Amino acid sequence: MKSQSSFIDIGVNLTHDQLLNNLDKVINDMIDANINNAIITSSCIDETYKALEIIDKYPSIFYTTVGFHPHNAKDFKESNVTIIKELLNNKYVVAIGECGLDFYREYSTKYEQVSCFEHHLSLASETKKPLFLHERDAFNEFYDMLKNHSDNLQNFVVHCFTGNKSNLKNILI
């Protein structure tokens, strides 16, 4: 008898109210789809704390990330670095992010995004944690920043990417 494949969803947004209010249904749907584990993507520290509350109830299913989505870069403060480092000590916090650059909507200024992303890259270099990345209409700046840290970065996932095939090849090499 052939066994069914199981999957890990690496980018669930369970901290949003519409999903939090239907968490049991979401989990049952995951199980029906052979998704045994999932990483709850956080876009700010408050979402990481919400994710950890979910994980307290379902520790065999979920993990999370910690970081600031480019839209939330305007809320990033130097003091957040210490909080992020502390949260990275939690075994359920498995990556830094979602972080990166998003010049499409610019809910945060380019300057705020670049500064915030630089802190995330430095944290990943220091802690050797993987990155959960976001790039939208900002490939050149995004790639240059990644290149500047390439010797110290471990693994990463680019969750949102609007570059072309050539850009993709540059990231993969």
C-alpha positions, 0 to 999 in steps of 0.5 A, spaced: 500 500 500 502 506 497 503 511 503 500 518 502 505 524 502 505 529 507 506 537 506 509 543 510 505 549 509 511 554 510 507 561 510 500 561 513 497 567 516 493 564 522 494 571 526 488 574 522 482 574 525 478 571 520 482 565 521 483 565 528 476 565 529 475 559 525 482 555 527 479 548 528 476 548 521 483 551 518 486 545 522 481 540 520 482 542 512 490 542 513 489 535 516 484 533 510 490 536 505 495 532 508 498 538 511 502 536 518 505 542 519 505 549 518 509 555 519 505 561 521 508 567 518 509 574 522 509 581 520 510 584 526 512 582 533 505 582 536 503 577 530 509 573 533 506 573 540 499 571 537 502 565 533 506 563 540 499 563 543 496 558 537 502 554 538 501 553 545 494 550 543 497 546 537 505 544 539 505 538 534 503 542 528 505 549 528 512 553 528 512 561 527 517 566 524 519 573 527 520 580 524 517 586 520 514 585 513 516 591 509 509 594 510 510 594 517 518 597 517 515 604 519 514 601 526 521 598 527 525 600 532 532 599 534 529 596 541 526 591 537 532 587 535 533 585 543 526 582 543 527 579 536 533 575 539 529 573 545 524 570 541 529 566 536 531 562 542 524 559 542 524 553 539 518 554 535 520 560 532 524 557 526 526 563 522 526 571 521 521 574 517 517 576 513 522 581 511 525 584 505 523 590 501 516 592 497 516 598 493 510 597 490 505 600 495 510 603 500 506 603 506 513 604 509 518 609 506 524 606 502 529 608 507 525 605 513 524 598 509 532 598 507 534 600 514 529 595 517 531 589 512 538 591 514 537 589 521 534 583 519 539 581 515 544 582 520 540 578 525 540 572 520 548 573 519 549 573 527 544 568 529 544 563 523 537 563 523 534 562 516 530 568 513 523 568 510 523 574 505 519 578 501 521 582 494 516 586 490 518 591 485 525 592 489 529 587 486 536 591 485 536 593 492 534 587 495 539 583 491 544 588 493 543 587 500 543 580 500 549 579 496 552 584 502 551 578 507 551 572 503 558 570 506 554 569 513 547 567 511 544 560 512 538 558 508 532 563 506 525 562 502 523 568 498 516 568 499 514 574 494 518 575 488 517 579 482 523 579 479 525 575 472 528 569 470 535 572 470 534 575 477 532 568 480 538 565 477 542 570 481 539 569 487 539 561 486 547 561 485 
